[in-house]
């Protein structure tokens, strides 16, 4: 509909609405204004129609392009499928060639390779053993051949406990750790102070931040190493003078069963010898046999571990001396303690030629037996008594 047609329709309508022409608009300016407005409206409608036609054309072009590309994708898909099938065919042919080559190759080549691997493995094991000897200072060449005497120093405390002397240089102090669970150490100036009747009054009390478990703790170069109570296998390193924890570690495999059947309160036993710090425990995977681990006393890092042939059954304690484990056995009701299993980590001792070593002149049992490498003595705790054993040794 044109602008003039729209005007001819609207003017009579406005005239009738205004009273049959009584108020008919005769102002030419008004009519011109209405003409301009209608012309503008018609132009906008025409532009809208043209835009719609343009959009329709663009959509048709886009549809053609999409259909063309889809057709191309189908073609590429067929080409890729064909190439993959060709590749699979070539792989199958190559596999058949490999199988045929393997069937006609002399099997002696495999034997030669196997022998080469064995030689390499033996060389590596020999090199590892050499490094281990250097690490453990193979000059430590003595072995235990007998226990010649005992001295009951004191009888104080519970049935279970441990007492010891720091084997480091210029250390004269005696330490008493009473009970299988406690957090207080008693420190004495020397052995004479410890032997006095009122020795507990003269002792310095050191309270630990975490209590210990069992009786397998040791003191070395001013540090206490002990199994933390309530943990499976956590070892604590505690500076006694500064009263501060300086290290912690978890010992793999330890803590699930007692280290010794006759001392069930001790799951993890620590030991000191000429080479430093060791850990002793038993594992279910070894059939209850004892496992020993060399630890770096400075960092608590694991240096090496050995599965021994010594059983934890009927064992009450053990100690390390010159790279060698000595396991103390007894009867469940208590009796004469004896060493019946020896394990040298360097293989320098033939354990089958060593007779059982009896502890002299004493009936009972031990809950702790620790070796002091400085004094070449055993510090033991038996039924509440603090005992020192002197040793016979000879060269390995």
SERO-363305 format. One record per residue: residue in three letters; x, y, z of N, C-alpha, C in turn. Coordinates in steps of 0.2 Angstrom, whole numbers, plus 5000, padded with zeros to 4 digits. Example, Ala and Ser with C-alpha at 12.3 -4.5 7.8 and 13.67 -1.06 7.14 Angstrom:
<rs>
Ala506649725039506249785039506649845039 Ser506449895035506849955036506450005039 
</rs>
This chain:
<rs>
Unk500449945000500050005000500450065000 Unk500350114995500750174995500550225000 Unk500950275000500850335005500250365003 Unk500050384997499450424995498850384996 Unk498850314995498350274997498150275004 Unk498750275008498650275015498350335018 Unk498550395014498250455016497550465014 Unk497350445008496650445006496150405011 Unk496450355014496050315018496050345025 Unk496550375027496550405034496150475035 Unk496150515029495850585030495150575030 Unk494750535027494050525028493850505035 Unk494350455037494250425044494250475049 Unk494750525048494850575053494350625053 Unk494050635047493550685046492850655049 Unk492750595048492150565051492150565059 Unk492750555061492850555069492850625072 Unk492950675068492950745070492250775069 Unk491750735067491050765067490850785060 Unk490950735055490750745048491050805044 Unk491650825046492050875042491950935045 Unk491650945051491551005054492251035056 Unk492650995058493351015060493850985055 Unk493750985049494150955044494850995044 Unk495350955044496050985044496151015038 Unk496351085037496451115031497151145031 Unk497551135036498251165037498651125032 Unk498951155027499351115022500051095026 Unk500251135031500851115034500751045038 Unk500151035040500050975044500050915039 Unk499750925033499650875028500350855025 Unk500850905024501450895022501850855027 Unk501750865034502150835039501950755039 Unk501250745038501050675038501250635032 Unk501350675026501650645020502350625021 Unk502750665025503450645026503550585030 Unk503050585035503150525040502950465037 Unk502450465032502250405029502750385024 Unk503050425021503650415016504150375020 Unk504350405025504950375029504750305032 Unk504150295034503950225036503950185030 Unk503750205024503750155018504450135017 Unk504950185017505650165016505850115020 Unk505750125027505950075032505650005031 Unk505050005028504749935027505149905021 Unk505249945016505549925010506249895012 Unk506649935016507349915018507249845022 Unk506749845026506649775030506549715026 Unk506149725021506049675016506649655012 Unk507049705010507749695007508249655011 Unk508249675017508649635022508449565023 Unk507849555023507649485024507849445018 Unk507749475012507949435006508649425006 Unk509049475008509849465008510049405013 Unk509649405019509849355024509649285021 Unk509049285017508849215014509449195009 Unk509649245005510149225000510849195004 Unk511049235009511649215013511549145016 Unk510949135019510849065022510849015016 Unk510649025010510648975005511348955003 Unk511749015003512449005001512848965006 Unk512648985013512948945018512748875018 Unk512148855017511948785017512348745011 Unk512348785005512748745000513448735002 Unk513848785006514448775008514548715013 Unk514048705018514048655023513948585020 Unk513548585015513348525011513948495007 Unk514348545004514948535001515448505005 Unk515548535011516148515016515948445019 Unk515348435020515148365023515248315018 Unk515148325011515348285006516048265006 Unk516448325007517148315007517448275013 Unk517148285019517248245025517148165023 Unk516548155020516448085019516948055014 Unk517248095010517748065005518348055009 Unk518548105014519148095018519148035022 Unk518548025025518447965030518547905026 Unk518347895020518447835016519147825015 Unk519547885013520247875012520647855018 Unk520447885024520847865030520647795032 Unk520047775031519847705033520247655028 Unk520347675022520747635017521447625019 Unk521747685021522447685024522547645030 Unk522147655035522147615041522147535039 Unk521747515035521647445033522347425030 Unk522647465025523247445022523847445027 Unk523847485033524347485038524247415042 Unk523647405043523547335047523747275043 Unk523647275037523847225032524647225033 Unk524947275032525747275032525947255039 Unk525647275045525847255051525747175052 Unk525247145050525147075050525747035046 Unk525847065040526447035036527047035040 Unk527247095043527847105047527847055053 Unk527347045056527247005062527446925059 Unk527146915054527246845051528046835049 Unk528346885047529046885045529446875052 Unk529246915057529646905063529546845066 Unk528946815066528846745069529246695065 Unk529346705058529746655054530446665056 Unk530646725056531346735058531546705065 Unk531146715070531246685076531246615076 Unk530846575072530846505072531446475069 Unk531846515064532346485061533046505064 Unk533046555069533646585073533846535078 Unk534546525078534846475083534646495090 Unk534446455094534246475101534846485105 Unk535446465103536046475107536146555108 Unk535946595104535946665105535646685112 Unk535046655113534746675120535146645126 Unk535446595125535946565130536446615131 Unk536746635126537346685127537146745130 Unk536546775128536346835131536146825139 Unk535846765140535746745147536446745152 Unk536946715149537546705152537846775153 Unk537846825148538046885149537746925155 Unk537046915155536646955160536846925167 Unk537046855168537246825174537946855176 Unk538346865171539046885173538946965175 Unk538547005172538447065174538147075181 Unk537647035182537347035189537847015194 Unk538346965193538846945198539346995199 Unk539547035194539947095195539647145199 Unk539047165198538647215201538647195209 Unk538447125210538447105217539047105220 Unk539647095217540247095220540447165222 Unk540247215217540447285218540047315224 Unk539347285224538947315230539247285237 Unk539447225237539747195243540347235245 Unk540747255240541447285241541247355244 Unk540747395242540547455244540247445251 Unk539847395252539647385259540147375264 Unk540647335262541247325267541547395269 Unk541647435264541947495265541447535270 Unk540847535268540347575272540347555280 Unk540447485281540447455288541147455291 Unk541647475287542247475290542447405292 Unk542747365287542847295288543447285293 Unk543747335295544347325300544047305307 Unk543347315308543047285314543047205313 Unk543547175316543647105315543547055321 Unk543347075326543247035332542547005332 Unk542546945336541846915337541846885344 Unk541246875346541046855353541146785353 Unk541546765359541646685360541446665366 Unk541246715371541046695377540846745382 Unk540446735387540246785392540546765398 Unk541046805401541446775406541246795413 Unk540846845414540646865421540046915421 Unk539746915426539146965427539247005433 Unk538947065433538947105439538247135440 Unk537847125445537247155446537347225449 Unk537347275446537447345448536947365453 Unk536347355451535747385455535147345454 Unk534647355458534047325457533547375459 Unk533247405454532747465454532347465448 Unk531747475449531247485444530847425443 Unk530447435437529947385435530247325432 Unk529847275431530147215428530447225421 Unk530147275417530347295411530747365411 Unk531247375407531547435407532247425404 Unk532647485403533347485400533747535404 Unk534347515404534847565406535447565402 Unk535847615402536347615397536847675398 Unk537447675395537947725395538047745388 Unk538147805386538247835380538947815378 Unk539047775372539747745370540147805367 Unk539847865366540247915363540847935367 Unk541347975365541947995368541748035374 Unk542148025380542048075386541348075389 Unk540948015387540348015391540347965396 Unk540147995402540147945408539547945411 Unk539047975409538347975412537947915411 Unk537547895416537147835416536447855415 Unk536047815411535347835409534947775411 Unk534347795415533947745417533247755414 Unk532947705410532247715407531847665410 Unk531447675415531047625418530347615415 Unk530147555414529547535411529547525404 Unk529047495401528947485394528547535391 Unk528247585395527947645392528047695397 Unk528347745395528547805400528847865396 Unk528847915399529147975395529648015400 Unk529947985405530448015409531047975409 Unk531648015408532247985408532648005415 Unk532947965418533347985424534147985422 Unk534448035423535148045420535548055427 Unk536148005427536548005433537248035430 Unk537648065435538248095433538748035431 Unk538747985434539247925433538947865436 Unk539347805435539147745438539047745445 Unk539547785449539547785456538947815459 Unk538747875456538147905458537547865457 Unk537547825451536947775450536947725455 Unk537447705458537447645463537347665470 Unk537247735471537147755478536447735480 Unk536247735486535647705489535047755487 Unk535247825487534747875486534847905479 Unk535047855474535147875467534647915464 Unk534047905465533447935461533448005463 Unk533648025469533648095472534148135468 Unk534748105466535248135463535248135455 Unk534748115453534648105446534348165443 Unk534548185437534148235433533648205429 Unk533048235429532448205426532348245419 Unk532348205414532248235407531548205405 Unk531048255403530448235401530348235393 Unk530148185390530148175383529448205380 Unk529448235374528848255372528348205370 Unk528648145368528248085366528448025370 Unk528047985373528247925377528547875373 Unk528947835376529247775372528847715373 Unk528947665368528647595369529147545369 Unk529047495373529547435373530147455377 Unk530747425376531347435379531947435375 Unk531847455368532347445363532647515362 Unk532747555366533047625365533747625366 Unk534147675363534847675364534947755364 Unk535547765367535847835368536547835364 Unk536647885360537247885356537347955354 Unk537947975356538248045355537748095357 Unk537448085363537048135366536348135364 Unk536148085360535448085357535148015359 Unk534548025361534147965363533747945356 Unk533747875354533347855349532847805352 Unk532247815350531747765353531147755349 Unk530747705350530147695347529547735350 Unk529247775346528747815349528047775351 Unk527847785357527247745359526647765355 Unk526247715353525647725349525747725342 Unk526347725340526447725332526647655330 Unk526547635324526747565322527547565321 Unk527847605318528547595317528947665317 Unk528747715321529047775321529647785326 Unk530247805323530847815327530947885329 Unk531047905335531147975337531947985339 Unk532148035336532848055338532848125343 Unk533048115349532948165354533648195357 Unk533748255356534348285359534248295367 Unk534548255371534448255378534648325381 Unk535148355380535348415383534948475381 Unk534748475375534348535372533548515373 Unk533448455375532748425376532248445370 Unk532548425364532148445358532248385353 Unk531648365350531648315344531948345338 Unk532448305336532848335330532748285324 Unk532448235325532348185319531748135320 Unk531448115315530948065315530948025308 Unk530747955309530747915303530347855304 Unk530047825299529647765299530047715296 Unk530147655300530547595298530147555294 Unk530247545288529847495283529747425286 Unk529147405286529047335288529047315295 Unk529247365300529247355307528647365310 Unk528547335317528047355321527447315321 Unk527347265316526747225316526747165321 Unk527347135322527447085327528047105331 Unk528047065337528647085342529247065339 Unk529847105341530447085338530647015341 Unk530447005347530646945351529946915354 Unk529846845353529246815356529246825363 Unk529746815367529746825374529746895377 Unk529746945373529747015375529247045370 Unk528647035371528147055367527947135367 Unk528247165372528147235373528647275368 Unk529147245365529647275361529547255354 Unk529247295350529147285343529747305339 Unk530147355341530647385337531247395342 Unk531847355341532347365345532947395342 Unk533247445345533847485342534447465346 Unk535047465342535647445344536247485342 Unk536747485346537347525344537947475344 Unk538347485339539047445339539547485336 Unk540147465334540647505332540547545326 Unk539947515322539847555316539247605316 Unk538947605322538447655323537747625325 Unk537247655322536547635324536247585320 Unk535847535323535547485319534847475322 Unk534347445318533647435320533547355319 Unk533247325324533147255324532347245325 Unk532047205321531347195321531247125318 Unk530547105318530347045314529747055310 Unk529747015305529147025300528746965298 Unk528146965297527746905295527946875289 Unk528246925284528446895278529046855278 Unk529446865283530046815284529946755288 Unk529246745290529146685294529246705301 Unk529346765303529446785310530246785311 Unk530646775306531346785307531546865308 Unk532146875311532346945312532646975306 Unk532447035306532747085301533147135304 Unk533747155301534147205304534247255298 Unk534247325301534347375296534847425299 Unk535347445294535847495296535547565295 Unk535547605300535347675299535847725300 Unk535847785297536247835298536047875304 Unk536447875309536247905315536147985315 Unk536448015310536348085309535748105305 Unk535548065300534948085296534348035297 Unk534547975300534047925301533847895294 Unk534247905289534147865283534347795283 Unk533947755279534147685279534747675274 Unk535247635277535847625273535747555269 Unk535547505273535447435270535047395275 Unk534747345273534347295277534547225275 Unk534447185280534647105279534047065282 Unk533847015279533446965281533846915284 Unk533846905291534246855294533946785294 Unk534346735296534046665297533846655305 Unk533946705309533746695316533046705317 Unk532746655321532046665322531846705328 Unk531346735328531146775334530746735339 Unk530646665337530246625342530746605348 Unk530446605354530846595360531446645361 Unk531446695357532046745358531746795363 Unk532246825367532046875372532346935371 Unk532946935368533346995366533846985361 Unk534147035359534747035354535147095354 Unk535747095351536147145351536647145345 Unk536947195343537447205338538147215340 Unk538647175338539347195340539747175333 Unk540047225331540547225326540147195319 Unk539647225317539247205311538947135312 Unk538847115318538647045319538047045324 Unk537447015322536847005326536946945331 Unk536846955337536846895342536146895345 Unk535746835345535146835347535146785353 Unk534746815359534746785365534046745366 Unk534146685367533546635368533446615375 Unk532846595377532646575384532046525383 Unk531846505389531146465389530646515391 Unk530046505389529446545391529446555399 Unk529546505403529546515410530146545413 Unk530646565409531346585412531746535414 Unk532446545413532946495414533646525412 Unk534046485409534646505407534646535400 Unk534846595400534846635393535446605389 Unk535446605383535946575379535946615372 Unk536446625369536546645362536546585357 Unk536046575353535946515349535946535341 Unk535946595340535946615333536346685332 Unk536846675327537346735325537246745318 Unk537246805316537146825309537646885308 Unk538146875304538646925302538446945295 Unk538347015294538147045288538647045283 Unk539247035284539747025279539946955278 Unk539646905281539846835280540546815282 Unk540846855287541546835289541446785295 Unk540946775298540846725303540446665301 Unk540646605302540346545300539846525306 Unk539246545306538846535312538746465314 Unk538846415310538646345311539246325316 Unk539846355316540346335320540446365327 Unk539946405328539946445335539546405339 Unk539746385345539346345350538846395353 Unk538346365357537846405360538246445366 Unk538146505367538546545372538046555378 Unk538246535384537746535390537946595394 Unk537446635396537546685401537646655408 Unk538146675411538346635417537946655424 Unk537946595428537746605435537146645436 Unk536646635432536046675433535446635430 Unk534846625434534246605431533746665431 Unk533346665425532846715425532846735417 Unk532646795416532546815409532846885408 Unk532946905402533146975400532547015396 Unk532447075397532047115393532447155388 Unk533047165390533547215386534247185387 Unk534547185381535347165381535647215376 Unk536047265378536347305374537047305374 Unk537447315369538147315368538447385368 Unk538947395373539247455373539947445369 Unk540047475363540647465359541247495362 Unk541147545367541747575370542047535375 Unk541647505379541847465385541847395384 Unk541647375378541547305376541147265381 Unk540647285383540247255389539447255386 Unk539047215390538347215389538047245395 Unk537547285393537147315398536447285398 Unk536247245403535647215402535147225408 Unk534547215407533947225412533647165412 Unk533647135418533347065420532947065426 Unk532247065425531847055431531947115436 Unk532047175433532147235438532847245440 Unk533347205438534047215440534347245434 Unk534847285435535347315430535947275431 Unk536147245425536747195425537247215420 Unk537847205421538447215416538747145415 Unk538847125409539147065407539847085403 Unk540347055406540947055402541047005397 Unk541447015392541446975386542146945384 Unk542146885381542746855378542646865371 Unk543146895367543146905360543746875357 Unk543746865351544346845347544246865340 Unk544846865336544746895329544346845325 Unk543946875320543546835316544046785311 
</rs>
